[in-house]
């Protein structure tokens, strides 16, 4: 049975990850940690998470619990994530990273670090979203340059990064499918007298409001018709469940950097 360490165990996602780990028969909730100043340090992880006493105390650092688990699940903050990744690589511990906001430099470093440990990194761990990634890229490749592509994403008011990692990944995949580079054609804001839309641009627009868990819609708009494909997350459990599934999978893999396509068997579809 794979022993799991949960980063940010008292956070919104950390609580749900801890719970879903306990619901997976292939996993054991072995440890969790928070920042040293977090008031939940020293408390039972399940009591903090609202899923019952687990006999596991939230610790104040990854280093203090690194030897207690086989894999670390992390949905925290990009700067902290990279520190955890360096520690995991040093100790040859597997990792599942769902943190968004990672820079290209972060991703490049993670690729280098993965020579020392197996790691799954994905902007969204939900099964449905990863199917959306595949479907959107396929639709884009079929429709080609005759249809304008726009993406709209909505999340809760507390989300720190924009656009979402999921929206950016969608944009990258559809851009690749039509032979474009999102870094060159992505349009992330429109205001004022902007002129006509160019044929090559791919728009990604952001909504932040209330307690929206996560919504992503991709539009393929042509003359006289449009196709809309939408994924709506009703609960953070979708992400946590996917992360637990990835944790059970990654511990049996060779060192390297993987995605949820690998976990779900979607890579070659």
Backbone as CSV, one residue per row, in Angstrom:
resi,resn,N_x,N_y,N_z,CA_x,CA_y,CA_z,C_x,C_y,C_z
1,UNK,0.839,-1.204,0.000,0.000,0.000,0.000,0.875,1.256,0.000
2,UNK,0.547,2.199,-0.863,1.334,3.410,-1.017,1.024,4.403,0.100
3,UNK,2.062,4.900,0.754,1.916,5.846,1.858,2.046,7.277,1.334
4,UNK,1.048,8.091,1.662,0.931,9.429,1.094,1.220,10.512,2.127
5,UNK,1.971,11.530,1.697,2.198,12.749,2.467,1.457,13.883,1.767
6,UNK,0.635,14.624,2.513,-0.152,15.713,1.924,0.464,17.056,2.284
7,UNK,0.856,17.817,1.268,1.344,19.188,1.470,0.155,20.119,1.659
8,UNK,0.316,21.131,2.494,-0.793,22.065,2.726,-2.017,21.352,3.253
9,UNK,-1.809,20.480,4.233,-2.859,19.562,4.678,-4.081,20.247,5.276
10,UNK,-3.938,21.508,5.724,-5.059,22.225,6.325,-5.722,23.195,5.363
11,UNK,-5.253,23.236,4.120,-5.841,24.123,3.122,-7.084,23.542,2.478
12,UNK,-7.720,24.333,1.618,-8.955,23.887,0.971,-8.739,22.587,0.209
13,UNK,-7.712,22.559,-0.631,-7.450,21.342,-1.401,-6.828,20.257,-0.534
14,UNK,-5.943,20.638,0.373,-5.286,19.649,1.226,-6.266,18.822,2.024
15,UNK,-7.310,19.455,2.511,-8.334,18.731,3.285,-9.027,17.690,2.419
16,UNK,-9.378,18.079,1.198,-10.099,17.142,0.325,-9.177,16.032,-0.175
17,UNK,-7.905,16.372,-0.413,-6.948,15.349,-0.817,-6.791,14.323,0.287
18,UNK,-6.624,14.799,1.527,-6.505,13.875,2.653,-7.685,12.924,2.738
19,UNK,-8.886,13.475,2.589,-10.088,12.635,2.652,-10.122,11.615,1.525
20,UNK,-9.861,12.051,0.288,-9.931,11.127,-0.847,-8.840,10.075,-0.782
21,UNK,-7.701,10.395,-0.188,-6.662,9.388,0.027,-7.195,8.282,0.932
22,UNK,-7.934,8.658,1.966,-8.479,7.640,2.879,-9.542,6.770,2.214
23,UNK,-10.108,7.257,1.114,-11.145,6.506,0.403,-10.580,5.616,-0.698
24,UNK,-9.269,5.696,-0.927,-8.625,4.895,-1.973,-7.971,3.678,-1.329
25,UNK,-8.404,2.486,-1.714,-7.930,1.263,-1.072,-6.453,0.977,-1.335
26,UNK,-5.866,1.654,-2.318,-4.452,1.439,-2.626,-3.536,2.409,-1.893
27,UNK,-4.127,3.343,-1.133,-3.351,4.386,-0.483,-3.552,4.389,1.028
28,UNK,-2.541,4.895,1.727,-2.615,5.099,3.173,-2.177,6.520,3.480
29,UNK,-2.982,7.250,4.228,-2.641,8.610,4.633,-1.600,8.539,5.746
30,UNK,-0.351,8.837,5.398,0.755,8.629,6.337,1.173,9.896,7.067
31,UNK,1.072,11.050,6.405,1.541,12.298,7.015,0.966,13.489,6.272
32,UNK,1.047,14.630,6.929,0.664,15.892,6.315,1.455,17.001,6.969
33,UNK,1.630,18.091,6.250,2.397,19.198,6.824,1.856,20.531,6.339
34,UNK,2.199,21.557,7.118,1.827,22.933,6.831,3.028,23.830,7.109
35,UNK,2.865,25.122,6.909,3.911,26.057,7.306,3.989,26.086,8.829
36,UNK,5.155,26.409,9.347,5.389,26.342,10.789,4.424,27.221,11.579
37,UNK,3.995,28.337,10.979,3.123,29.269,11.705,1.634,28.922,11.600
38,UNK,1.302,27.899,10.857,-0.107,27.531,10.699,-0.681,27.044,12.029
39,UNK,-1.851,27.552,12.442,-2.422,27.172,13.743,-2.855,25.710,13.837
40,UNK,-2.901,25.003,12.707,-3.318,23.601,12.722,-2.158,22.619,12.905
41,UNK,-0.934,23.133,12.922,0.213,22.265,13.188,0.052,21.636,14.572
42,UNK,0.256,20.329,14.651,0.096,19.606,15.906,-1.281,18.994,16.093
43,UNK,-2.217,19.343,15.206,-3.571,18.795,15.287,-3.708,17.571,14.395
44,UNK,-4.730,16.764,14.644,-4.976,15.585,13.828,-5.462,16.006,12.444
45,UNK,-4.868,15.419,11.411,-5.157,15.810,10.037,-6.616,15.581,9.664
46,UNK,-7.203,14.500,10.148,-8.592,14.201,9.832,-9.575,15.091,10.563
47,UNK,-9.242,15.462,11.794,-10.104,16.375,12.548,-10.103,17.755,11.911
48,UNK,-8.927,18.215,11.459,-8.837,19.494,10.756,-9.594,19.429,9.432
49,UNK,-9.501,18.299,8.758,-10.137,18.147,7.452,-11.614,17.815,7.503
50,UNK,-12.109,17.470,8.676,-13.530,17.171,8.824,-13.924,15.765,8.428
51,UNK,-12.953,14.809,8.384,-13.284,13.437,8.020,-12.882,12.430,9.102
52,UNK,-12.807,12.915,10.332,-12.616,12.011,11.471,-11.162,11.803,11.849
53,UNK,-10.948,11.463,13.105,-9.602,11.261,13.631,-8.856,10.183,12.849
54,UNK,-7.623,10.509,12.438,-6.815,9.591,11.643,-5.565,9.111,12.379
55,UNK,-5.267,9.720,13.522,-4.048,9.363,14.225,-2.803,9.871,13.532
56,UNK,-2.962,10.903,12.709,-1.844,11.505,11.974,-1.808,12.989,12.318
57,UNK,-0.701,13.441,12.866,-0.556,14.831,13.290,0.046,15.677,12.172
58,UNK,-0.523,16.846,11.959,0.020,17.767,10.953,1.348,18.312,11.458
59,UNK,2.383,18.138,10.634,3.724,18.587,10.989,4.012,19.959,10.393
60,UNK,5.181,20.522,10.734,5.511,21.893,10.352,6.435,21.993,9.149
61,UNK,6.815,20.858,8.562,7.691,20.907,7.381,7.690,19.565,6.673
62,UNK,8.048,19.585,5.392,8.180,18.348,4.647,9.347,17.517,5.179
63,UNK,10.435,18.176,5.511,11.623,17.457,5.985,11.330,16.599,7.209
64,UNK,10.420,17.057,8.052,10.130,16.326,9.285,9.332,15.048,9.054
65,UNK,8.709,14.909,7.845,7.868,13.728,7.584,8.279,12.977,6.318
66,UNK,9.323,13.432,5.651,9.689,12.886,4.347,9.923,11.378,4.381
67,UNK,10.413,10.862,5.496,10.710,9.435,5.589,9.476,8.589,5.912
68,UNK,8.329,9.238,6.123,7.126,8.507,6.518,6.263,8.083,5.325
69,UNK,6.560,8.600,4.140,5.701,8.307,2.999,6.464,7.904,1.753
70,UNK,5.699,7.479,0.753,6.256,7.093,-0.550,6.064,8.177,-1.599
71,UNK,5.024,9.011,-1.434,4.677,10.007,-2.438,4.095,11.234,-1.753
72,UNK,4.439,12.401,-2.284,3.926,13.677,-1.772,2.912,14.216,-2.769
73,UNK,1.737,14.623,-2.275,0.749,15.288,-3.125,0.744,16.764,-2.754
74,UNK,0.943,17.629,-3.748,1.108,19.055,-3.487,0.224,19.897,-4.404
75,UNK,-0.652,20.706,-3.773,-1.487,21.676,-4.486,-1.335,23.040,-3.813
76,UNK,-0.127,23.435,-3.456,0.043,24.626,-2.649,0.296,25.878,-3.489
77,UNK,1.537,26.375,-3.488,1.895,27.622,-4.170,3.193,27.389,-4.910
78,UNK,3.337,27.977,-6.089,4.429,27.568,-6.978,5.818,27.676,-6.347
79,UNK,6.061,28.712,-5.547,7.379,28.836,-4.920,7.616,27.715,-3.914
80,UNK,6.591,27.425,-3.109,6.705,26.330,-2.142,6.829,24.993,-2.851
81,UNK,6.069,24.827,-3.920,6.094,23.570,-4.680,7.503,23.236,-5.152
82,UNK,8.216,24.227,-5.647,9.564,23.964,-6.151,10.514,23.568,-5.022
83,UNK,10.328,24.137,-3.846,11.138,23.722,-2.696,10.834,22.269,-2.327
84,UNK,9.556,21.924,-2.354,9.171,20.540,-2.039,9.735,19.576,-3.084
85,UNK,9.710,19.996,-4.348,10.224,19.147,-5.427,11.715,18.901,-5.257
86,UNK,12.435,19.924,-4.864,13.878,19.746,-4.634,14.128,18.762,-3.494
87,UNK,13.316,18.863,-2.444,13.455,17.940,-1.315,13.092,16.520,-1.727
88,UNK,11.997,16.368,-2.494,11.572,15.042,-2.956,12.638,14.402,-3.831
89,UNK,13.232,15.205,-4.718,14.280,14.685,-5.596,15.489,14.231,-4.788
90,UNK,15.842,14.998,-3.770,16.989,14.664,-2.926,16.784,13.345,-2.201
91,UNK,15.528,13.080,-1.803,15.213,11.868,-1.052,14.639,10.761,-1.931
92,UNK,14.594,10.998,-3.244,14.060,10.007,-4.195,12.638,9.585,-3.849
93,UNK,11.785,10.557,-3.505,10.383,10.306,-3.200,9.515,10.763,-4.366
94,UNK,8.533,9.964,-4.705,7.620,10.326,-5.795,6.790,11.543,-5.407
95,UNK,6.247,12.207,-6.429,5.475,13.419,-6.156,4.353,13.577,-7.170
96,UNK,3.250,14.158,-6.715,2.128,14.537,-7.581,1.915,16.024,-7.381
97,UNK,2.019,16.802,-8.465,1.940,18.260,-8.381,0.733,18.760,-9.169
98,UNK,-0.202,19.381,-8.448,-1.355,19.999,-9.088,-1.345,21.505,-8.958
99,UNK,-0.257,22.048,-8.420,-0.112,23.491,-8.256,-0.133,24.194,-9.609
100,UNK,-0.859,25.302,-9.689,-0.848,26.107,-10.909,0.030,27.332,-10.696
101,UNK,0.296,28.059,-11.755,1.141,29.242,-11.653,2.618,28.951,-11.797
102,UNK,2.986,27.705,-12.134,4.397,27.384,-12.351,4.897,28.090,-13.608
103,UNK,6.058,28.717,-13.512,6.633,29.413,-14.658,7.343,28.417,-15.563
104,UNK,7.740,28.873,-16.747,8.485,27.987,-17.632,9.812,27.593,-17.010
105,UNK,10.429,28.513,-16.277,11.666,28.177,-15.572,11.422,27.085,-14.527
106,UNK,10.287,27.195,-13.823,9.924,26.161,-12.852,9.779,24.810,-13.531
107,UNK,9.087,24.795,-14.660,8.850,23.539,-15.378,10.148,22.955,-15.918
108,UNK,11.034,23.825,-16.372,12.331,23.355,-16.864,13.140,22.728,-15.724
109,UNK,13.114,23.369,-14.557,13.830,22.817,-13.406,13.207,21.499,-12.967
110,UNK,11.871,21.438,-12.985,11.186,20.207,-12.598,11.570,19.055,-13.514
111,UNK,11.706,19.343,-14.799,12.136,18.333,-15.759,13.523,17.803,-15.397
112,UNK,14.423,18.705,-15.024,15.763,18.287,-14.622,15.725,17.463,-13.330
113,UNK,14.951,17.917,-12.369,14.856,17.219,-11.086,14.280,15.819,-11.242
114,UNK,13.394,15.635,-12.239,12.701,14.353,-12.396,13.642,13.218,-12.780
115,UNK,14.878,13.525,-13.069,15.874,12.464,-13.292,16.124,11.693,-12.000
116,UNK,15.728,12.294,-10.859,15.990,11.688,-9.549,14.748,11.145,-8.855
117,UNK,13.570,11.370,-9.448,12.332,10.866,-8.833,11.202,10.900,-9.855
118,UNK,10.192,10.048,-9.694,9.045,10.095,-10.596,8.046,11.150,-10.127
119,UNK,7.555,11.957,-11.046,6.638,13.029,-10.665,5.560,13.195,-11.721
120,UNK,4.318,13.316,-11.275,3.197,13.666,-12.148,2.910,15.142,-11.941
121,UNK,2.972,15.931,-13.019,2.644,17.347,-12.940,1.571,17.651,-13.959
122,UNK,0.481,18.252,-13.504,-0.616,18.601,-14.408,-1.359,19.796,-13.842
123,UNK,-1.829,20.705,-14.685,-2.568,21.865,-14.196,-3.954,21.507,-13.681
124,UNK,-4.435,20.336,-14.037,-5.752,19.889,-13.586,-5.755,18.370,-13.528
125,UNK,-6.126,17.821,-12.369,-6.095,16.370,-12.166,-7.439,15.694,-12.432
126,UNK,-8.484,16.481,-12.688,-9.802,15.899,-12.905,-9.833,15.075,-14.192
127,UNK,-10.461,13.922,-14.131,-10.548,13.046,-15.300,-11.254,13.760,-16.448
128,UNK,-12.371,14.418,-16.149,-13.148,15.086,-17.185,-12.382,16.173,-17.901
129,UNK,-11.575,16.923,-17.159,-10.793,17.992,-17.774,-9.744,17.422,-18.718
130,UNK,-9.121,16.321,-18.333,-8.107,15.730,-19.194,-8.722,15.139,-20.461
131,UNK,-9.960,14.660,-20.367,-10.683,14.257,-21.576,-10.968,15.495,-22.428
132,UNK,-11.345,16.605,-21.761,-11.573,17.865,-22.483,-10.324,18.288,-23.247
133,UNK,-9.156,18.166,-22.620,-7.909,18.510,-23.305,-7.790,17.760,-24.633
134,UNK,-8.040,16.451,-24.570,-7.908,15.622,-25.768,-8.957,15.983,-26.818
135,UNK,-10.195,16.160,-26.377,-11.289,16.450,-27.303,-11.076,17.808,-27.974
136,UNK,-10.698,18.815,-27.191,-10.512,20.159,-27.737,-9.414,20.181,-28.791
137,UNK,-8.309,19.499,-28.504,-7.211,19.451,-29.482,-7.653,18.749,-30.763
138,UNK,-8.440,17.686,-30.617,-8.920,16.962,-31.787,-9.866,17.813,-32.621
139,UNK,-10.783,18.498,-31.945,-11.715,19.370,-32.658,-10.957,20.477,-33.386
140,UNK,-9.973,21.068,-32.722,-9.177,22.127,-33.345,-8.473,21.634,-34.600
141,UNK,-7.916,20.428,-34.532,-7.201,19.886,-35.688,-8.141,19.609,-36.853
142,UNK,-9.378,19.251,-36.553,-10.366,18.987,-37.610,-10.846,20.291,-38.247
143,UNK,-11.154,21.292,-37.424,-11.710,22.549,-37.936,-10.645,23.438,-38.564
144,UNK,-9.416,23.324,-38.065,-8.316,24.087,-38.643,-8.461,25.584,-38.482
145,UNK,-8.017,26.334,-39.463,-7.949,27.790,-39.373,-9.236,28.502,-39.788
146,UNK,-10.279,27.742,-40.107,-11.534,28.358,-40.528,-12.407,28.808,-39.366
147,UNK,-12.021,28.445,-38.148,-12.825,28.768,-36.961,-11.974,29.533,-35.950
148,UNK,-12.542,30.614,-35.415,-11.880,31.364,-34.348,-11.957,30.563,-33.049
149,UNK,-10.894,30.641,-32.258,-10.826,29.887,-31.005,-10.745,30.868,-29.838
150,UNK,-11.660,30.715,-28.884,-11.690,31.536,-27.681,-11.921,30.630,-26.462
151,UNK,-11.295,30.990,-25.355,-11.432,30.232,-24.116,-11.844,31.195,-23.001
152,UNK,-12.841,30.816,-22.223,-13.269,31.603,-21.064,-13.213,30.701,-19.838
153,UNK,-12.544,31.182,-18.791,-12.461,30.391,-17.559,-12.964,31.207,-16.381
154,UNK,-13.585,30.526,-15.420,-14.128,31.179,-14.228,-13.739,30.389,-12.981
155,UNK,-13.288,31.126,-11.955,-12.919,30.506,-10.684,-13.330,31.413,-9.521
156,UNK,-13.178,30.894,-8.329,-13.525,31.619,-7.115,-12.642,32.858,-6.923
157,UNK,-13.109,33.761,-6.126,-12.448,35.064,-5.941,-11.107,34.969,-5.220
158,UNK,-10.786,33.825,-4.619,-9.539,33.672,-3.875,-8.384,33.166,-4.743
159,UNK,-8.677,32.747,-5.969,-7.624,32.191,-6.826,-6.615,33.274,-7.186
160,UNK,-5.317,32.954,-7.031,-4.275,33.967,-7.158,-3.746,34.141,-8.582
161,UNK,-3.759,33.089,-9.397,-3.165,33.180,-10.729,-4.245,33.301,-11.798
162,UNK,-3.893,33.962,-12.882,-4.808,34.115,-14.014,-3.992,34.295,-15.291
163,UNK,-4.439,33.694,-16.390,-5.513,32.713,-16.468,-5.163,31.435,-15.690
164,UNK,-6.140,30.592,-15.524,-5.899,29.337,-14.825,-4.923,28.469,-15.605
165,UNK,-4.239,27.585,-14.888,-3.345,26.643,-15.555,-4.082,25.774,-16.547
166,UNK,-5.320,25.453,-16.222,-6.130,24.631,-17.119,-6.423,25.370,-18.427
167,UNK,-6.781,26.657,-18.319,-7.064,27.450,-19.524,-5.817,27.584,-20.384
168,UNK,-4.679,27.803,-19.744,-3.427,27.914,-20.493,-3.085,26.604,-21.200
169,UNK,-3.303,25.491,-20.502,-3.034,24.192,-21.121,-3.966,23.966,-22.308
170,UNK,-5.240,24.303,-22.142,-6.183,24.212,-23.268,-5.681,25.037,-24.443
171,UNK,-5.257,26.268,-24.148,-4.768,27.137,-25.202,-3.553,26.573,-25.907
172,UNK,-2.619,26.022,-25.131,-1.414,25.434,-25.717,-1.754,24.262,-26.631
173,UNK,-2.676,23.411,-26.179,-3.024,22.215,-26.947,-3.729,22.556,-28.257
174,UNK,-4.695,23.488,-28.201,-5.409,23.826,-29.440,-4.512,24.626,-30.374
175,UNK,-3.631,25.465,-29.813,-2.695,26.204,-30.656,-1.775,25.241,-31.403
176,UNK,-1.257,24.263,-30.698,-0.398,23.258,-31.329,-1.144,22.505,-32.418
177,UNK,-2.436,22.222,-32.153,-3.231,21.449,-33.110,-3.437,22.189,-34.427
178,UNK,-3.376,23.523,-34.373,-3.548,24.307,-35.611,-2.240,24.977,-36.049
179,UNK,-1.127,24.497,-35.502,0.173,24.970,-35.944,0.557,26.358,-35.485
180,UNK,0.099,26.732,-34.292,0.447,28.047,-33.763,1.164,27.922,-32.422
181,UNK,1.748,29.032,-31.972,2.431,29.123,-30.693,1.615,30.050,-29.808
182,UNK,1.047,29.529,-28.711,0.197,30.351,-27.852,0.953,31.568,-27.326
183,UNK,2.248,31.412,-27.089,3.033,32.534,-26.605,3.058,33.712,-27.561
184,UNK,2.806,33.445,-28.832,2.825,34.501,-29.846,1.420,34.976,-30.218
185,UNK,0.417,34.106,-30.114,-0.930,34.468,-30.591,-1.957,34.606,-29.470
186,UNK,-1.571,34.303,-28.229,-2.521,34.395,-27.129,-2.891,35.845,-26.825
187,UNK,-4.177,36.092,-26.641,-4.683,37.418,-26.268,-5.430,37.261,-24.948
188,UNK,-4.929,37.922,-23.906,-5.436,37.691,-22.555,-6.242,38.855,-21.994
189,UNK,-6.354,39.905,-22.769,-7.155,41.042,-22.324,-7.578,41.863,-23.526
190,UNK,-8.819,42.334,-23.514,-9.297,43.219,-24.582,-10.014,44.395,-23.934
191,UNK,-9.644,45.585,-24.374,-10.260,46.782,-23.807,-10.075,47.938,-24.777
192,UNK,-11.110,48.715,-24.970,-11.002,49.901,-25.801,-11.085,49.607,-27.289
193,UNK,-10.573,50.510,-28.090,-10.620,50.377,-29.544,-9.481,49.454,-29.986
194,UNK,-9.774,48.151,-30.039,-8.725,47.159,-30.279,-8.609,46.751,-31.746
195,UNK,-9.535,47.195,-32.575,-9.516,46.792,-33.973,-10.094,45.401,-34.166
196,UNK,-10.122,44.958,-35.407,-10.697,43.649,-35.706,-9.833,42.525,-35.144
197,UNK,-10.494,41.446,-34.839,-9.800,40.245,-34.382,-8.941,39.694,-35.524
198,UNK,-7.715,39.275,-35.201,-6.873,38.657,-36.225,-7.249,37.189,-36.398
199,UNK,-6.884,36.634,-37.534,-7.205,35.224,-37.791,-6.436,34.280,-36.881
200,UNK,-5.239,34.660,-36.468,-4.361,33.752,-35.737,-4.573,33.770,-34.225
201,UNK,-5.115,34.833,-33.686,-5.165,34.963,-32.232,-6.075,33.926,-31.572
202,UNK,-5.701,33.564,-30.351,-6.506,32.689,-29.492,-6.732,33.447,-28.197
203,UNK,-7.979,33.785,-27.927,-8.300,34.568,-26.737,-8.509,33.689,-25.511
204,UNK,-7.969,34.123,-24.380,-8.216,33.455,-23.096,-8.628,34.533,-22.095
205,UNK,-9.866,34.469,-21.659,-10.419,35.494,-20.775,-10.758,34.894,-19.403
206,UNK,-10.708,35.745,-18.374,-10.769,35.295,-16.990,-11.925,35.924,-16.226
207,UNK,-12.610,35.105,-15.437,-13.637,35.570,-14.494,-13.215,35.112,-13.096
208,UNK,-13.300,36.008,-12.111,-13.042,35.671,-10.711,-14.221,36.173,-9.893
209,UNK,-14.962,35.245,-9.273,-16.166,35.662,-8.556,-16.635,34.593,-7.582
210,UNK,-17.080,35.024,-6.420,-17.737,34.136,-5.469,-16.960,32.886,-5.142
211,UNK,-17.681,31.772,-5.144,-17.065,30.490,-4.777,-17.053,29.503,-5.945
212,UNK,-16.974,30.021,-7.180,-16.941,29.154,-8.363,-15.759,28.199,-8.252
213,UNK,-16.025,26.907,-8.306,-14.954,25.909,-8.179,-14.053,25.933,-9.406
214,UNK,-14.653,25.944,-10.577,-13.866,25.980,-11.804,-14.722,25.686,-13.016
215,UNK,-14.700,26.565,-14.009,-15.434,26.362,-15.257,-14.546,26.769,-16.425
216,UNK,-14.561,25.968,-17.471,-13.782,26.264,-18.669,-14.643,25.990,-19.898
217,UNK,-14.757,26.980,-20.767,-15.478,26.819,-22.023,-14.558,27.204,-23.168
218,UNK,-14.481,26.353,-24.177,-13.717,26.670,-25.381,-14.699,26.818,-26.539
219,UNK,-14.555,27.921,-27.270,-15.430,28.240,-28.389,-14.675,28.051,-29.702
220,UNK,-15.315,27.369,-30.633,-14.843,27.296,-32.009,-15.934,27.973,-32.844
221,UNK,-15.672,29.198,-33.287,-16.708,29.993,-33.943,-16.365,30.217,-35.413
222,UNK,-17.257,29.751,-36.279,-17.097,29.928,-37.716,-18.245,30.727,-38.288
223,UNK,-18.276,30.852,-39.598,-19.360,31.570,-40.247,-20.681,30.830,-40.102
224,UNK,-21.627,31.415,-39.385,-22.958,30.840,-39.271,-23.123,29.760,-38.222
225,UNK,-22.063,29.403,-37.495,-22.198,28.375,-36.457,-21.037,28.455,-35.475
226,UNK,-21.233,27.825,-34.340,-20.129,27.703,-33.389,-20.307,26.424,-32.567
227,UNK,-19.201,25.906,-32.100,-19.178,24.757,-31.205,-18.655,25.242,-29.859
228,UNK,-19.348,24.896,-28.786,-18.902,25.219,-27.432,-18.720,23.920,-26.655
229,UNK,-17.574,23.781,-25.998,-17.313,22.618,-25.164,-16.990,23.141,-23.767
230,UNK,-17.745,22.692,-22.781,-17.630,23.226,-21.425,-17.391,22.122,-20.409
231,UNK,-16.504,22.394,-19.479,-16.350,21.546,-18.297,-16.630,22.403,-17.065
232,UNK,-17.506,21.923,-16.190,-17.809,22.602,-14.937,-17.494,21.669,-13.773
233,UNK,-16.664,22.129,-12.877,-16.363,21.361,-11.670,-17.342,21.763,-10.579
234,UNK,-18.050,20.793,-10.043,-19.019,21.061,-8.983,-18.392,20.965,-7.603
235,UNK,-17.228,20.326,-7.538,-16.577,20.084,-6.260,-15.075,19.930,-6.458
236,UNK,-14.292,20.340,-5.449,-12.843,20.121,-5.497,-12.487,18.636,-5.411
237,UNK,-13.463,17.817,-5.056,-13.195,16.381,-4.950,-12.757,15.784,-6.287
238,UNK,-13.191,16.386,-7.400,-12.761,15.879,-8.707,-11.249,15.957,-8.846
239,UNK,-10.685,17.079,-8.411,-9.241,17.261,-8.501,-8.514,16.353,-7.512
240,UNK,-9.069,16.280,-6.291,-8.449,15.458,-5.241,-8.484,13.976,-5.598
241,UNK,-9.587,13.541,-6.190,-9.701,12.132,-6.580,-8.681,11.792,-7.664
242,UNK,-8.510,12.699,-8.625,-7.515,12.471,-9.664,-6.107,12.447,-9.104
243,UNK,-5.838,13.318,-8.125,-4.517,13.351,-7.489,-4.233,12.058,-6.751
244,UNK,-5.243,11.530,-6.058,-5.075,10.249,-5.354,-4.792,9.128,-6.353
245,UNK,-5.498,9.149,-7.461,-5.269,8.150,-8.504,-3.848,8.259,-9.054
246,UNK,-3.385,9.484,-9.250,-2.024,9.699,-9.745,-0.987,9.220,-8.733
247,UNK,-1.262,9.433,-7.449,-0.330,9.005,-6.397,-0.175,7.490,-6.389
248,UNK,-1.286,6.777,-6.560,-1.224,5.317,-6.586,-0.461,4.812,-7.807
249,UNK,-0.532,5.569,-8.900,0.113,5.163,-10.157,1.603,5.479,-10.189
250,UNK,1.988,6.679,-9.752,3.338,7.175,-9.994,4.414,6.444,-9.206
251,UNK,4.060,5.884,-8.051,5.082,5.231,-7.230,5.646,3.980,-7.897
252,UNK,4.968,3.451,-8.891,5.471,2.270,-9.588,6.195,2.593,-10.879
253,UNK,6.468,3.881,-11.114,7.056,4.295,-12.387,8.546,4.614,-12.256
254,UNK,9.296,4.505,-13.359,10.692,4.945,-13.359,10.769,6.455,-13.138
255,UNK,11.933,6.939,-12.746,12.126,8.378,-12.606,11.780,9.075,-13.912
256,UNK,11.154,10.249,-13.788,10.779,10.988,-14.982,9.592,11.896,-14.701
257,UNK,9.264,12.747,-15.665,8.159,13.695,-15.554,6.968,13.175,-16.350
258,UNK,5.823,13.033,-15.684,4.619,12.484,-16.297,3.458,13.471,-16.189
259,UNK,2.408,13.208,-16.975,1.185,14.011,-16.917,-0.002,13.097,-16.605
260,UNK,-1.174,13.708,-16.460,-2.369,12.901,-16.231,-2.732,12.070,-17.453
261,UNK,-2.260,12.467,-18.634,-2.465,11.621,-19.814,-1.809,10.256,-19.605
262,UNK,-0.637,10.246,-18.979,0.039,8.990,-18.671,-0.761,8.190,-17.658
263,UNK,-1.209,8.854,-16.618,-1.950,8.194,-15.534,-3.231,7.556,-16.077
264,UNK,-3.938,8.275,-16.948,-5.246,7.846,-17.431,-5.186,7.032,-18.723
265,UNK,-3.982,6.833,-19.269,-3.852,6.072,-20.506,-4.356,6.827,-21.722
266,UNK,-4.291,8.164,-21.681,-4.799,8.993,-22.783,-3.703,9.482,-23.720
267,UNK,-2.471,9.237,-23.376,-1.356,9.866,-24.072,-1.362,9.590,-25.569
268,UNK,-1.671,8.377,-25.973,-1.573,8.010,-27.387,-2.915,8.042,-28.108
269,UNK,-3.938,8.575,-27.455,-5.258,8.650,-28.095,-5.399,9.907,-28.945
